[in-house]
Amino acid sequence: MRIAQVCPRYRPYIGGVETHVEELSKRLLRMGHEVTVLSTDPSGRLPKSEAIDGVNAVRFPAFAPGDAYYLSPGLHSYMKKAEFDVVHAHGYHAFPALSAAASKAPKFVFTPHYHGRGHTPLRNLLLKPYAYFGKRIFEMADRVICVSEFEKSLVCRDFKCDGKAVVIPNGVNKAEFKGLEPFPKGLKVILYVGRLEEYKGVQYAIRAMPFLPFYRLLVIGKGPYKEALVNEAVSYGVKDKVGFMADQSRADLLRWYATADVFVMLSTAEAYGITVAEALTAGVPCIVARGSALSEFVGDSCKGVDVPIAGERLAEYVQEAQFNGMPKNVLDWDEVASRVAKVYGE
């Protein structure tokens, strides 16, 4: 089959949707399908077309105020004329999925990665008028693939698509986590991996650092909230105990997972939580915020907490964290791709 994966951003950007599309595309290619990833490039600095691990990646100019929305007239025009057997769009909260819905492909699949709300007051305000257009994506979709039961409950509530919604969780490449060599360290390491947005909750981990004298916090990712987080570290007197890193290679990121003593993801809006699944696969105990799909990880190796949370209380949970085995709902990407390909064939 000729398959198009349509998403707001793709490598070298790092994030949950980007990882989902990359891992799925590589495996569909191995299955013998012709796979093209169509995304945007607001920076104008990335190649317009390149092969990444054999997958053809095509990028279109876009307008992305505040690193959001990714409005691309070029992508929209392309989708109207492109010929694919399957178009699989990713990400309700940006315009490329709406462009993908304009395709004439005989099969249109949609994975919304839906949070149910915007991540800033402005985005939350714009979510209501956008729902008029967003509803169209669900109406056009032959299947809606949700990455968690939590997400499915949201999309069925808001878009009445019970008859076409199925759950296929995100996955991890479990083979990557075998035999990892940790980085040298002195203090124990608290790790966060993901975009730097206020709703992700990194600020709560920073506020816990004054109560954790034998720990340091490593933040891997980039985003518009970085400056506020740096200021937070300064104001709490822990700037020397908080490290910010971006653009890590996959090999180094895996080693940081292996180095970590505790992983934190205190986000209030997640459709799944790939980095939590990866940390658990690396044998790292996790602390996550309740109230989104992250709650589905809570168990013997993953503590669920309510946010906002006081720094002293979070510090207690960090010190108590222990890994007591993998949860059963973490799949390998091979299994995920197999399930998705089955949906394409239905």
N, C-alpha and C positions, 0 to 999 in steps of 0.2 A: 504493500500500500504506500501511496505518497501521503506523508503525514506532515502537517504543519503544527508546530507548537508555538503559540502566540503569547508573549508575556511582556510586561513593561520593561524589564531589564534582564540582561544575561551577563555571563562572565565578560569582564573580570569582576563585576559586582558580586558581592556576597550577601546572601539572605535566604530566608526559607523558600520563597517562590523560585528564586534562581537555582538553588540546590535541587529542588523538586524537578524542575524542567530539565536540568542538566543530567541528572541520574536517570530519569525516565528516557530521555532522548538517546543516550548512549546505549541503553539496553534494547530499545526498539530497533536501533541500527543493527545491533548484533543479531537480532531476530530476522534480519533480511529486509526490513522496511527502509524506504527512502525518507529521511527525516530532515526537515528544515526548521530551524528556530528563527522566528521573526520577532524582533524586539526593537527598542528605541535607544537612541544615544543623544540625550540633551546636550552633552559636552561638545559634540562634534569632533572629538579627538580619537575615537576608536575606528578601526577599519570598517568600511561599509559592508564588507563581506569577507568571511574567513572560515576555514575549516578548523573546528576545535574538537579534538579527539574523534575526527571523522565526521562530525555533525556539521552541516553547513549552517553558519550563523549569519543572518542578514539583519543589519540595523538601519533604522530610519531616523532622520532628524525629528526632534520633538521639543515641545515647550513644557517644562516641568517646574512650575513655581513652587518653591519650598520643597524641592525634590519629591514632587507628588504629581498625580494625574497623568502625566506623560501623553499629552495631546499631540498626535502625529497625523496630519493630513496625508502625508506620503504613504504611511502604512495603511490608512483607510482606503486610499485609491488603489493600492496594490491588492488588498484583500478582495475588492470587488471584481478584479480581473483574474486573480490567481486560480490555478487549477490544482486541486488536491483531492484525494479521496476522503481524508479525514482532517478536519481543522479542530484542534484542541486548544481552547483559550484558557488562560490562567490569570486570576486576579480580578475580582469584582471592583476593587477600589481604584481602578485606573482605566483610561479610555481604550487601550489596545484590545480589551475583551469585547468592547462594543464594536470596534472595527472588525474583529474576527467574525462577529455575528452577521456581518454584511456579506460574508463569503457565500458562494454558490456551491460549496462542497456538499456532496450528498449526506455526509455525516458531520454533525457539529456537536462536540463534547465540551463541557464547561466545568472547570475546577475553580470555584470562586475564591477559595482561601478567605472566606467571609468572616468578618469580625462583628458585624452588627452595628458598628458605630465608627465615627471618624476618630483620628488620633490626636487632633487638636480641636479647639472650639470652632475654628473656621471650617475645618474639614467636616466636623460634625454637623455644622449648619448647612453646608453644601450637600450633605448626604441625602437630605430629603428631596430637593429638586432633582438630584442625580438619579434617585430611585425610579423616576418616570422613565429614564433611558435604561437604567440597569435592569428593570423588569423585563425589557425586551430581550436581553441576553438569555434569561431563564426561559422565556417563551420560545425562543428559537432553538434552544438546546435540545438535542435528542436524548442526551443523558447528562445528569449533573453528578459529578464525582466529588464527594466531600471527603476531607481527610480525617474527620473525627465524627463521632456521634454528636458531639457538642455543635459542630458546624452544621451538620444535617438538621438538627433541631432549629437552628436559627434560620436557615434558608427556607425550610418548610413553613416556618411561622411567618416569615416576611414575604415569601414569593409563591406560596401554595404550590410547590412542585413535588409533593410526596410521591407521585407515581413514577417520576423519572430520576429521583435522587438515590444514589447508592453510596456506601462508605468504603473507601479504600485508603487506609492510613498511609502517611508518608513512611519512608523506610530509612535504613542505614546500610552502608556497605560493610557488613560485619567482618569481612576478610581484612579490611584496612586496619583493624584494631588489634590484630595479632602481632605480638612481639615488638610493641612500641617501646622506644627508649625515652624515658623522661629527660627533660632538661635539668641540669644541676640547679639546686635551690638551697637556700638557707632557711628562710621563713616558710611556713606552710602557705599554699596558694589557694585563694578563692578565685574562681574563673567565671567570667561572663563572655559569651560570644553572641553577637547579633548587632542589629542596627542601634544607633544611639538616638533614641527617641524618649521623650519624657515618660510615655506610657509603659516603657520597658522596665522601669523601676530600678535602674542601676544606682540611682541616688540613695536608695535605702541601704544598699550594700556599703556605699561610701560612709553613710552615717553610722554604720556599725563598726567601722575600723578603729575608732578610739577605744573600743572595748575589746579589741583583738590584738594584743601586743605581739603575738607570735605569728601573725598572718600578714600577707600582702594581697591586694586585690589586683588582678590582671583583667583589663577590659579590652577585648579584641573586637573591633568593628569601627564603623564610622557613621556619621549622620549629623543632623542639625543640632542635636542636643549636647554635642561634645563640649562646647565652651562652658555651658552651664554646669556640666559635671566637673570640669576642671576647677571652676570657681567653688563648687561645693567642697571638693577635696581641700582647697586652700582654706576655706572658712572653717572647716572642721579640724584643721591642723594635721592632715594626713596626706599631704601632697606627695611626700617621699615614699608612701606606702601604697600608692595607687599608680599603676602603669597603664598607659594607653597605647595600643598597637593597632595597626590597620594593614590591609593588603598582605596578610600572611599567606605563604604558600600552603597548599593542602598538607604537605608533609610536615611542615612546622606546626600547623594547627592541630594535627593528630598528636604530635608530641606534647603540645600544651594540654590537651585532654589527659594524656597519660601522666602529666606532671601535677595536675590539679588534685587538691585534697577535698574540695567541695565545689560544686557548680551551682550558680544562682541564676534564676530567671523569674523575676518578680513582675512580669508583664501582666497587664489587666486585659489584654485583647490578643488572643492567639487562637488560630484555627487548628493548630497542631502543636508544634514545638520541636523542630528537627534537632536543634542543638541540645535539648534535654535528652532526646533519644540517643544522640551520639555520646553524650557524657555518660549515660547509664551503660552504654555498650562498652565504654572504656573502663567501667568499674568504678565510676565516681559517684558518690552520693549527691543527691540534688535537693535544692530547696526551691519550690515554685509557688507562685501566687495562685490561690484558689479563684474560681469564678470564670474560667475560660476552659478551653480544651486541655490546658496544662493539668487540670484536676484529674484527668484520666491516667496520668502517670503516678499519682500519689499511691504509695504503698510502702513496703518494707525498706526500700532504698531511696524513697523520695518523700520529703516532708512538704505538706501543703500548709501555707500560711495566709492570713488575711492581710491585705495591704490597704492603706498605708500601715507600716509596722515600725515601731520604735527601734532605734539602733541597738539599744541594750538587749532587747528581746531577740532580735535577729542574731546578734552575736552569740547568744545562748544556743540557738538552733544550729549555728555553724559549728560550734564546739562539740555538740552532741551528734552531729551527722555521721552515719555509718552506712556502708554499702552491704546489703544483705541479699543480693541476687537480682537478676534481670526481670523486669515485668514481662508478662506474656504478650502484651500488645505491641511490642517493637518488632517490626518485620524487616527482612532483608529487601533491598531494592529489587533484586531479581524476582521475588514473589510479587512485589508491587507492580512491576512492569508486566508480568504475566497476567495479573488481574485486569490491568488497564487494557492490554491488547485484547483480552476476551471481551471487554465492553465494546471496543472498536468493531469487533466481528459480529456483535449481536444485530 
